[in-house]
């Protein structure tokens, strides 16, 4: 099979419509969904190596499951329905067991011992549980009624040979591997893992374990983003920290573009003097600063660097994580070939009060306790401990909202984002 690489994205794929200043969250997501396409090539792998990989094409069942009619229980098989009342049937010699089928046919009006998983021989389409039968002297006695086909599995009742068992874009799970094995599929055509480079920017950053001088902080974003990307199923390329130096950042972006399919940066995404990510993307003619109506977050620099999409995330760790989950996560899934992923949220009663003005969508750090959603005690975007405390995000719609305890709020668990 020819291994075709997808075409590169266009430089203007992030361009906003003319006249747009503030972009609502839903519009920003729709633009990403409509303009991004998979960028990963494909390869054939054995199903033992396919867990977590993304199917590049539909998988067709090579064999029906089950391949032939079989017994769902240990018992006795015969043909047809049984009316109400007492019944006695002669019992054939021998039995049918899983992997050891009965070679002959079972005449009408007689029964055969069958075990769970055994292929039903000719003349058997119904099985009665052994617990409902008395057997001796070559006969079985039992009471009806019993429907025809009881306790029997039909051939192909799960999947029929030639049917599509799994569709392209699916991220393969352990259950999928069981289905593929049961239908005779040994190898699958999957997308190569998306490669994501992560860069932290800023003179103020030092790595944990290093001495931090006055005015310096430890880099919390890079370990967070690298681990998030790995949980998303992509391969990570750690590009380290880059100082607020345009030439150094240009070199880092060049190196990232040579190694990765997508680049995530944190810091330098707005329009200040030291926001070199935005400046370099603008210089390259492929920069769009999306001022998104979201809290926390707002500035999100999107652009292309040597044909690679760049997501310029805010430098604040809380905003960086929220923007990664809300915007980068579905975009990364689409670029990887898994399609657009909508996180699953749940309406639950609030265990907090909140007054919100119209204009921006807000995401609070939240968790579920006793069936209600608690919000972190502070909305301060510098409170990184709230990310660790939380089990998901509370999404509050764009309009004004006055939330009282017991009011329904939408809670999106981190697991819905793949974390």
C-alpha positions as CSV (number, residue, x, y, z in Angstrom):
1,X,0.0,0.0,0.0
2,X,1.4,3.4,-0.9
3,X,2.3,5.5,2.1
4,X,1.2,9.0,1.0
5,X,2.2,12.0,3.2
6,X,-0.5,14.6,3.6
7,X,0.0,18.1,2.0
8,X,1.3,20.9,4.3
9,X,-1.1,23.4,5.8
10,X,-1.5,26.8,4.1
11,X,0.1,29.8,5.7
12,X,-3.2,31.5,6.0
13,X,-5.1,28.7,7.7
14,X,-5.3,30.7,11.0
15,X,-6.4,34.0,9.4
16,X,-9.5,35.5,11.0
17,X,-12.3,37.1,9.0
18,X,-11.8,40.8,8.2
19,X,-12.9,43.1,11.0
20,X,-12.8,40.6,13.8
21,X,-11.4,41.9,17.1
22,X,-12.6,39.6,19.9
23,X,-13.2,36.0,18.9
24,X,-15.9,34.0,20.8
25,X,-14.7,30.6,22.0
26,X,-17.1,28.7,19.7
27,X,-16.0,30.7,16.6
28,X,-12.4,30.1,17.4
29,X,-13.0,26.4,17.8
30,X,-15.0,26.3,14.5
31,X,-12.2,28.0,12.7
32,X,-9.7,25.5,13.9
33,X,-12.0,22.6,13.1
34,X,-12.7,23.8,9.6
35,X,-9.2,24.8,8.6
36,X,-6.9,22.2,10.0
37,X,-6.3,18.8,8.4
38,X,-4.3,15.7,9.4
39,X,-0.5,16.2,8.9
40,X,0.7,12.7,9.8
41,X,1.6,9.9,7.4
42,X,0.6,6.3,7.9
43,X,2.2,2.9,8.4
44,X,1.2,-0.7,9.0
45,X,1.7,-2.2,12.4
46,X,0.8,-5.4,14.2
47,X,-2.2,-5.1,16.5
48,X,0.1,-5.9,19.4
49,X,1.8,-2.6,18.8
50,X,-1.4,-0.6,17.9
51,X,-2.7,0.4,21.3
52,X,-3.4,4.1,21.4
53,X,-2.6,4.5,17.7
54,X,-5.1,6.2,15.3
55,X,-6.6,4.2,12.5
56,X,-5.7,5.7,9.0
57,X,-8.4,3.7,7.3
58,X,-11.5,1.6,8.0
59,X,-10.8,-1.9,9.2
60,X,-12.9,-4.7,7.6
61,X,-13.6,-7.9,9.5
62,X,-11.9,-10.8,7.9
63,X,-14.0,-13.3,9.7
64,X,-17.5,-13.2,11.3
65,X,-17.7,-13.1,15.1
66,X,-18.8,-15.6,16.2
67,X,-17.7,-17.6,13.1
68,X,-20.5,-20.1,13.7
69,X,-23.5,-20.5,15.9
70,X,-22.5,-21.6,19.4
71,X,-23.8,-22.2,22.8
72,X,-23.9,-19.4,25.4
73,X,-24.2,-21.9,28.3
74,X,-23.4,-25.4,29.5
75,X,-26.5,-27.5,28.8
76,X,-28.3,-29.6,26.2
77,X,-29.0,-28.7,22.6
78,X,-31.9,-29.6,20.3
79,X,-34.0,-28.1,17.6
80,X,-37.0,-25.8,17.9
81,X,-39.1,-24.2,20.6
82,X,-40.5,-26.1,23.6
83,X,-44.1,-25.6,24.7
84,X,-45.2,-25.3,28.3
85,X,-45.2,-28.5,30.3
86,X,-43.0,-31.5,31.0
87,X,-40.8,-33.0,28.3
88,X,-38.4,-36.0,27.9
89,X,-35.9,-36.3,25.1
90,X,-33.5,-39.1,24.2
91,X,-29.9,-38.0,24.7
92,X,-27.3,-38.7,22.0
93,X,-23.9,-40.2,22.8
94,X,-21.0,-37.7,22.8
95,X,-20.9,-33.9,23.3
96,X,-19.9,-30.6,21.7
97,X,-17.2,-28.6,23.4
98,X,-15.4,-25.3,22.6
99,X,-12.7,-26.3,20.0
100,X,-14.0,-29.9,19.8
101,X,-17.1,-29.8,17.7
102,X,-19.6,-32.7,17.4
103,X,-18.9,-34.4,14.0
104,X,-22.4,-35.6,13.2
105,X,-25.9,-34.2,13.0
106,X,-28.6,-34.3,15.8
107,X,-31.9,-35.8,14.6
108,X,-35.1,-34.0,15.4
109,X,-36.6,-34.8,18.7
110,X,-33.2,-35.7,20.3
111,X,-30.7,-33.8,22.4
112,X,-26.9,-33.5,22.7
113,X,-24.7,-32.4,25.6
114,X,-23.2,-29.0,24.7
115,X,-20.7,-26.8,26.6
116,X,-20.3,-23.1,26.6
117,X,-18.7,-21.8,23.4
118,X,-19.2,-25.1,21.5
119,X,-20.2,-24.8,17.8
120,X,-23.8,-26.0,17.5
121,X,-23.9,-29.1,15.3
122,X,-26.4,-29.5,12.5
123,X,-29.9,-30.1,14.0
124,X,-29.3,-27.9,17.1
125,X,-30.5,-24.3,17.4
126,X,-31.7,-24.1,21.0
127,X,-29.9,-24.9,24.3
128,X,-31.4,-25.5,27.7
129,X,-29.4,-24.8,30.9
130,X,-28.1,-27.9,32.6
131,X,-29.5,-26.6,35.9
132,X,-33.0,-26.9,34.4
133,X,-32.5,-30.5,33.4
134,X,-32.5,-34.0,35.0
135,X,-30.4,-36.4,33.0
136,X,-30.0,-40.2,33.3
137,X,-30.4,-43.5,31.4
138,X,-29.8,-41.8,28.0
139,X,-32.6,-39.2,28.5
140,X,-33.2,-35.7,29.7
141,X,-36.3,-34.4,31.4
142,X,-37.2,-30.7,31.7
143,X,-40.1,-28.2,31.7
144,X,-41.0,-25.7,29.1
145,X,-41.6,-23.2,27.8
146,X,-38.4,-22.4,25.9
147,X,-38.1,-20.2,22.9
148,X,-36.4,-21.4,19.8
149,X,-32.8,-20.1,19.7
150,X,-32.6,-19.7,23.5
151,X,-29.1,-19.6,25.0
152,X,-27.6,-19.9,21.5
153,X,-25.4,-17.3,19.7
154,X,-26.0,-16.8,16.0
155,X,-23.1,-16.8,13.6
156,X,-22.0,-13.2,12.9
157,X,-24.4,-11.8,15.4
158,X,-21.6,-9.5,16.6
159,X,-19.8,-8.7,13.4
160,X,-20.2,-10.2,9.9
161,X,-17.1,-10.9,7.7
162,X,-16.7,-8.0,5.2
163,X,-18.4,-5.4,7.5
164,X,-16.5,-2.4,8.8
165,X,-15.4,-3.3,12.3
166,X,-13.7,0.0,13.2
167,X,-13.6,3.3,11.3
168,X,-10.7,5.6,10.4
169,X,-9.8,8.1,13.0
170,X,-10.5,5.9,16.0
171,X,-7.9,5.8,18.7
172,X,-7.4,2.1,19.4
173,X,-8.3,0.8,22.8
174,X,-7.7,-2.6,24.5
175,X,-11.3,-3.5,23.6
176,X,-10.7,-2.6,20.0
177,X,-7.7,-5.0,19.9
178,X,-9.9,-7.7,21.2
179,X,-12.4,-7.0,18.4
180,X,-9.7,-7.0,15.7
181,X,-8.3,-10.3,17.0
182,X,-11.7,-11.9,17.1
183,X,-12.4,-10.9,13.5
184,X,-9.0,-12.2,12.2
185,X,-7.2,-8.9,11.8
186,X,-3.5,-9.1,12.6
187,X,-2.2,-5.8,11.2
188,X,-3.7,-2.3,10.8
189,X,-3.0,0.8,8.9
190,X,-2.4,3.6,11.5
191,X,-1.3,7.2,11.6
192,X,2.3,7.8,12.7
193,X,2.3,9.5,16.0
194,X,2.1,13.3,15.9
195,X,5.4,14.9,16.9
196,X,4.9,18.0,19.1
197,X,7.8,20.3,20.1
198,X,7.4,22.3,23.3
199,X,9.3,25.6,24.0
200,X,9.3,27.8,27.1
201,X,10.3,31.4,26.6
202,X,11.4,34.1,29.1
203,X,14.5,35.4,30.8
204,X,12.8,34.9,34.2
205,X,12.6,31.1,33.9
206,X,15.0,28.5,35.4
207,X,14.6,24.8,35.6
208,X,13.6,23.2,38.9
209,X,16.7,22.2,40.8
210,X,18.7,25.1,39.5
211,X,19.4,28.2,41.7
212,X,16.8,30.9,41.1
213,X,18.0,34.5,41.4
214,X,16.0,37.5,42.3
215,X,13.1,38.0,39.9
216,X,13.4,34.4,38.5
217,X,10.8,31.7,38.7
218,X,10.9,28.0,38.0
219,X,9.6,26.8,34.7
220,X,6.2,25.2,35.4
221,X,4.8,25.2,31.9
222,X,7.3,23.0,30.1
223,X,6.9,19.9,32.3
224,X,3.1,20.4,32.3
225,X,2.8,20.8,28.6
226,X,5.1,17.9,27.8
227,X,3.2,15.6,30.0
228,X,-0.2,16.8,28.6
229,X,1.0,16.2,25.1
230,X,2.1,12.7,26.0
231,X,-1.3,12.0,27.5
232,X,-2.8,13.2,24.2
233,X,-1.0,10.3,22.5
234,X,1.6,12.4,20.7
235,X,5.4,12.2,20.8
236,X,7.1,15.0,22.5
237,X,10.3,16.9,21.6
238,X,11.6,19.0,24.5
239,X,13.2,22.1,23.1
240,X,14.0,23.5,26.5
241,X,14.0,27.1,27.7
242,X,14.7,30.0,25.4
243,X,15.7,33.5,26.7
244,X,14.0,36.7,25.5
245,X,16.4,36.8,22.6
246,X,15.0,36.9,19.1
247,X,17.9,35.1,17.4
248,X,17.9,32.3,20.0
249,X,14.1,31.9,19.6
250,X,14.4,31.8,15.8
251,X,17.0,29.1,16.0
252,X,14.8,27.1,18.4
253,X,11.8,27.4,16.1
254,X,14.0,26.3,13.1
255,X,15.2,23.3,15.1
256,X,11.6,22.5,16.2
257,X,10.2,22.7,12.7
258,X,12.9,20.3,11.5
259,X,11.9,17.7,14.1
260,X,8.2,18.1,14.8
261,X,4.8,18.4,13.2
262,X,3.4,21.0,15.6
263,X,5.1,23.5,17.9
264,X,3.7,24.7,21.3
265,X,5.3,27.7,22.9
266,X,4.4,29.4,26.2
267,X,5.1,33.0,26.8
268,X,5.7,35.8,24.3
269,X,2.2,35.4,22.7
270,X,0.9,38.9,23.0
271,X,2.3,42.2,21.7
272,X,4.8,43.5,24.3
273,X,8.4,44.4,23.7
274,X,9.7,41.0,24.8
275,X,7.0,38.9,23.0
276,X,9.3,37.5,20.4
277,X,7.1,34.6,19.5
278,X,4.5,37.0,18.1
279,X,7.1,39.1,16.5
280,X,8.8,36.3,14.7
281,X,5.6,34.8,13.4
282,X,4.6,38.3,12.2
283,X,8.0,38.7,10.5
284,X,7.5,35.3,8.8
285,X,4.1,36.6,7.4
286,X,2.1,33.8,9.1
287,X,1.0,35.3,12.4
288,X,-2.5,35.7,13.7
289,X,-3.1,37.0,17.3
290,X,-6.4,35.6,18.3
291,X,-7.8,37.8,21.1
292,X,-10.2,35.2,22.4
293,X,-13.1,36.1,24.6
294,X,-12.0,33.6,27.3
295,X,-10.9,33.7,30.9
296,X,-8.2,32.8,31.7
297,X,-6.3,33.1,28.5
298,X,-7.2,35.7,25.9
299,X,-4.0,36.1,23.8
300,X,-3.4,33.1,21.7
301,X,-0.8,33.4,18.9
302,X,-1.4,31.1,16.0
303,X,0.9,30.9,13.0
304,X,3.1,28.8,10.7
305,X,6.8,28.4,10.9
306,X,8.4,26.6,8.0
307,X,5.1,24.8,7.3
308,X,4.6,23.8,10.9
309,X,1.6,25.1,12.9
310,X,2.6,27.1,16.0
311,X,0.4,27.5,19.0
312,X,1.7,30.4,21.1
313,X,0.2,29.9,24.5
314,X,0.0,32.4,27.4
315,X,2.9,32.3,29.8
316,X,0.7,32.0,32.9
317,X,0.5,28.3,33.8
318,X,-3.2,28.3,34.5
319,X,-4.0,30.1,31.3
320,X,-1.5,27.9,29.4
321,X,-3.3,24.7,30.7
322,X,-6.8,26.0,30.0
323,X,-5.9,27.2,26.5
324,X,-4.2,23.9,25.8
325,X,-7.2,21.9,26.8
326,X,-9.8,24.1,25.1
327,X,-8.0,24.9,21.9
328,X,-4.8,23.0,21.4
329,X,-6.2,19.6,22.5
330,X,-8.9,19.3,19.8
331,X,-6.5,20.8,17.2
332,X,-3.8,18.3,18.0
333,X,-6.2,15.4,17.7
334,X,-7.4,16.6,14.3
335,X,-3.8,17.2,13.1
336,X,-2.9,13.7,14.3
337,X,-5.8,12.1,12.3
338,X,-8.2,11.4,15.1
339,X,-10.8,14.0,14.0
340,X,-12.2,16.8,16.1
341,X,-12.7,15.8,19.7
342,X,-15.5,17.5,21.6
343,X,-15.0,17.1,25.4
344,X,-17.9,15.5,27.2
345,X,-19.4,17.7,29.9
346,X,-22.0,17.1,32.6
347,X,-24.6,19.4,34.1
348,X,-24.4,19.1,37.9
349,X,-25.5,21.3,40.8
350,X,-23.1,24.0,41.9
351,X,-21.6,24.1,45.4
352,X,-20.5,27.7,45.0
353,X,-21.7,31.2,44.2
354,X,-20.5,33.1,41.2
355,X,-21.5,36.4,39.5
356,X,-20.3,36.7,36.0
357,X,-20.4,39.6,33.6
358,X,-21.3,39.1,29.9
359,X,-18.6,39.0,27.2
360,X,-16.2,36.2,28.0
361,X,-16.5,32.5,28.5
362,X,-15.0,31.5,31.8
363,X,-13.3,28.3,33.0
364,X,-13.1,27.7,36.7
365,X,-11.1,25.0,38.3
366,X,-13.5,22.5,39.8
367,X,-14.1,19.1,41.3
368,X,-17.0,16.9,42.3
369,X,-17.8,16.1,45.9
370,X,-21.1,14.5,47.1
371,X,-22.7,14.9,43.6
372,X,-22.0,18.7,43.5
373,X,-19.3,20.8,41.8
374,X,-17.0,22.7,44.0
375,X,-15.0,25.7,42.6
376,X,-11.4,26.5,43.7
377,X,-11.3,29.1,46.4
378,X,-9.5,31.6,44.1
379,X,-9.9,32.5,40.5
380,X,-6.4,34.0,40.5
381,X,-4.6,32.7,37.4
382,X,-1.3,32.5,39.3
383,X,-2.7,30.0,41.7
384,X,-1.1,26.8,40.2
385,X,-2.2,24.8,43.2
386,X,-5.7,25.1,41.9
387,X,-4.8,23.0,38.8
388,X,-3.6,20.2,41.1
389,X,-6.6,20.5,43.4
390,X,-9.1,20.4,40.4
391,X,-10.5,17.3,38.7
392,X,-11.8,19.3,35.7
393,X,-13.0,22.6,34.4
394,X,-16.3,24.4,35.1
395,X,-17.4,26.1,31.9
396,X,-19.5,29.2,32.3
397,X,-21.2,30.4,29.1
398,X,-20.4,33.7,27.4
399,X,-23.4,35.7,28.7
400,X,-24.1,37.1,32.2
401,X,-24.7,34.5,34.9
402,X,-25.6,34.6,38.5
403,X,-24.9,31.2,40.0
404,X,-26.3,30.2,43.3
405,X,-25.7,26.9,45.1
406,X,-27.8,24.2,43.5
407,X,-27.9,25.9,40.1
408,X,-26.8,23.6,37.2
409,X,-23.3,24.2,35.8
410,X,-21.3,22.4,33.1
411,X,-18.4,20.4,34.5
412,X,-15.9,18.9,32.1
413,X,-13.6,16.3,33.7
414,X,-10.0,16.4,32.8
415,X,-10.5,12.8,31.6
416,X,-12.7,14.2,28.8
417,X,-9.7,16.0,27.5
418,X,-7.6,12.8,27.6
419,X,-5.7,13.6,30.9
